[in-house]
Amino acid sequence: MKVLVPIKRVIDPNVKIRVRSDEQGVDLLNVKMSINPFDEIAIEEAVRWKEAGLITEIVVITIGQQITQESLRAALALGADRAIQVQTEKQWEPINIAKILCAIAKQEQPQIIILGKQAIDDDCNQTGQMLAALLKWPQATFASKIVFADDKKTVEVTREVDDGVEVLNLHLPLVITTDLRLNEPRYASLPNIMQAKRKSLNIINLDDLNVSLKSHLKVLGVTSPPARKAGKMVKDVAELIHCLRDVEKVI
């Protein structure tokens, strides 16, 4: 059984974001980058499946410039078997990413595609759902627990919903998006980092996929959030109500 894990290279979550002077994006110059945290959870889950003998191969894929190969090597060090990079210089929106992944899925024929529920840079939370729709596969989003049936033909997925959890039984092939509570990703060991350099990394030019892509969104501007106002101490409830009602006018 083959599992495909799409990943995205994003600014490390511990780095302070700086907006570019032209307000058309965030500053990526000399900024530490890493695998999207939700995608790391997807890699970890796939590796656990392989260690348990549930699957036989893990293929990671990313879409972007040549520098994204660093993220693929990191994923290989975490336990993926081989990697695919779809090379493009342009930043594509979720529907186009889903179309590219759909084309790769038709070539690779995986039984499961597992990816993060969203990327921490744009927070779109769209790619997994759009990919499932394009493939006409069942989907389970926000997964916090995944259990294979004995015959490995169906999967029971517990997913996070607004009022608790929902349990779905789905037939393979399917698309799963991961939530934070699914697992705790491991750190890559030094031997695995060295072995990752010898694993297969296939580079595909976007034009070779013959996928029709079109931009539907335009960035009008990116600005930093306004600075928070300093707090104010009040002496009693009456003064608190006065501030909320007459000064801030929020009640």
C-alpha positions in Angstrom: 0.0 0.0 0.0 1.4 3.4 -1.0 0.8 6.7 0.8 1.3 10.1 -0.7 2.2 13.0 1.7 2.1 16.5 0.2 4.2 19.0 2.3 4.7 22.7 2.1 7.8 24.8 3.0 6.8 27.7 5.4 8.4 30.1 7.7 9.4 28.4 10.9 6.5 28.9 13.5 9.1 30.2 16.1 10.2 33.1 13.8 8.7 36.6 14.1 7.0 37.5 10.8 8.1 40.7 9.1 6.0 42.4 6.4 7.8 43.6 3.3 8.2 47.3 2.7 6.0 47.1 -0.5 3.2 45.4 1.6 2.8 42.7 -1.0 3.9 39.8 1.2 6.1 38.8 4.1 9.9 39.0 4.2 11.5 35.7 3.5 15.1 36.9 3.2 17.4 35.1 5.6 14.4 33.7 7.4 14.5 30.2 8.9 12.1 27.9 7.0 10.7 24.5 7.9 8.0 21.9 7.0 4.5 23.1 7.7 3.7 21.7 11.2 0.5 20.0 10.2 2.3 18.3 7.3 4.9 17.0 9.8 2.1 15.4 11.7 1.0 13.7 8.4 4.6 12.4 7.8 4.7 11.1 11.3 1.4 9.2 10.9 2.5 7.7 7.7 5.8 6.6 9.2 4.0 5.0 12.1 1.8 3.1 9.7 4.9 1.7 7.9 6.5 0.7 11.2 3.3 -1.2 12.1 3.3 -3.0 8.7 0.1 -1.3 7.5 1.7 0.3 4.4 4.7 -0.4 2.2 5.8 3.0 0.8 5.7 6.7 1.7 6.1 9.3 -1.0 6.4 12.9 -0.1 5.8 15.7 -2.6 6.1 19.4 -2.6 5.5 22.1 -5.2 7.8 25.1 -5.5 11.2 26.4 -6.3 14.4 24.4 -6.1 15.0 25.5 -2.5 12.0 23.4 -1.4 14.2 20.3 -1.9 15.5 21.0 1.6 12.1 20.3 3.0 11.9 17.1 1.0 15.2 15.9 2.4 14.0 16.7 5.9 10.9 14.5 5.2 13.1 11.7 3.9 15.1 11.9 7.1 11.9 11.5 9.1 11.2 8.2 7.4 9.7 8.8 3.9 11.0 6.4 1.2 11.2 8.8 -1.8 10.3 12.3 -2.8 8.9 14.3 -5.7 9.4 18.0 -6.4 7.1 19.7 -8.9 9.3 22.6 -9.9 7.7 26.0 -10.4 8.8 29.6 -9.6 5.2 30.8 -8.9 3.3 30.6 -5.7 0.0 28.9 -6.6 -3.3 29.1 -4.7 -5.0 26.0 -3.2 -7.2 25.1 -6.2 -4.1 25.0 -8.5 -2.1 23.1 -5.9 -4.9 20.6 -5.7 -4.9 20.2 -9.5 -1.2 19.5 -9.5 -1.5 17.0 -6.7 -4.4 15.3 -8.6 -2.1 14.8 -11.6 0.6 13.3 -9.5 -1.8 11.1 -7.7 -3.0 9.7 -11.0 0.6 8.8 -11.9 1.5 7.4 -8.5 -1.8 5.6 -7.7 -1.6 5.9 -3.9 -4.2 4.3 -1.7 -4.1 7.2 0.8 -3.2 10.8 0.5 -2.6 12.4 4.0 -1.7 16.1 4.4 -2.0 18.8 7.0 -5.4 20.4 7.4 -3.9 23.8 6.6 -0.6 25.7 6.1 0.4 28.1 8.8 1.3 30.8 6.3 -2.0 31.3 4.5 -4.4 29.3 6.8 -6.6 28.5 3.8 -7.6 24.9 4.8 -8.8 24.2 1.3 -6.2 22.0 -0.6 -7.2 18.6 0.9 -10.9 19.1 0.3 -10.4 20.3 -3.3 -8.0 17.4 -4.0 -10.6 14.9 -2.8 -13.2 16.5 -5.0 -11.0 16.4 -8.1 -10.1 12.7 -7.5 -13.7 11.9 -6.5 -12.4 10.2 -3.4 -13.9 10.2 0.1 -12.3 12.5 2.6 -11.8 12.9 6.4 -10.7 16.3 7.5 -9.2 17.3 10.9 -8.3 13.8 11.8 -7.3 13.2 15.4 -7.2 9.3 15.3 -6.9 6.9 12.4 -7.5 3.1 12.7 -7.2 0.6 9.9 -9.6 -2.3 9.6 -8.2 -5.8 9.6 -8.6 -6.1 5.8 -6.9 -2.7 5.3 -9.7 -1.8 2.9 -11.5 0.6 5.2 -10.3 3.2 7.8 -12.0 4.5 10.9 -11.2 8.2 11.3 -12.0 10.2 14.4 -12.2 13.9 13.4 -12.4 17.1 15.4 -15.7 19.0 14.9 -17.1 22.1 16.6 -19.2 20.3 19.2 -16.8 17.3 19.9 -15.7 14.5 17.7 -17.1 12.6 14.7 -16.2 9.0 13.7 -16.2 8.1 10.0 -15.7 4.7 8.3 -14.3 5.2 4.9 -13.2 3.0 2.0 -9.8 3.4 0.4 -8.6 5.2 -1.6 -9.2 8.4 0.4 -7.8 11.8 1.4 -7.1 12.6 5.1 -6.1 15.9 6.6 -4.4 16.0 10.0 -5.3 17.9 13.2 -2.8 18.7 16.0 -4.0 15.9 18.3 -3.2 13.1 15.9 0.4 12.5 17.0 3.6 14.1 18.2 6.2 14.3 15.3 9.6 12.9 16.0 13.0 14.5 15.4 15.2 13.1 12.7 18.3 11.2 13.9 21.7 11.9 12.5 22.0 8.5 10.7 18.6 9.1 9.1 19.7 12.5 8.0 22.7 10.9 6.3 20.6 8.2 4.7 18.2 10.8 3.4 20.9 12.1 1.1 20.9 8.7 -0.8 17.1 8.4 -1.1 15.4 9.1 -4.5 14.3 12.7 -5.2 12.5 13.0 -8.5 12.2 16.5 -10.0 9.2 17.2 -12.4 8.8 20.4 -14.3 5.3 21.8 -13.9 4.8 22.2 -17.6 5.4 18.5 -18.2 2.2 17.7 -16.2 -0.1 19.4 -18.7 -2.3 20.8 -16.0 -4.4 23.9 -16.8 -3.8 26.5 -14.1 -5.2 29.9 -13.6 -4.8 32.4 -10.8 -8.1 33.5 -9.2 -6.8 35.6 -6.4 -4.9 38.9 -6.2 -3.0 40.2 -3.2 -4.1 43.8 -2.6 -1.9 44.3 0.4 -0.3 42.7 3.5 0.0 44.7 6.7 1.1 44.0 10.3 -1.7 43.7 12.9 -2.2 46.9 14.8 -0.4 47.2 18.1 -2.4 46.3 21.1 -3.5 49.1 23.4 -2.1 49.2 26.9 -4.4 47.8 29.6 -6.1 49.9 32.2 -6.8 49.1 35.8 -10.2 49.9 37.2 -11.1 50.3 40.9 -14.6 48.8 40.8 -17.4 47.2 38.6 -19.0 50.6 38.1 -15.9 52.0 36.5 -15.5 48.9 34.3 -19.0 49.2 33.0 -18.4 53.0 32.3 -15.2 52.2 30.3 -16.9 49.4 28.3 -20.1 51.3 27.6 -19.1 55.0 27.3 -15.4 54.9 26.4 -14.8 51.8 24.3 -18.5 51.5 23.3 -18.4 47.7 23.1 -21.6 47.2 25.1 
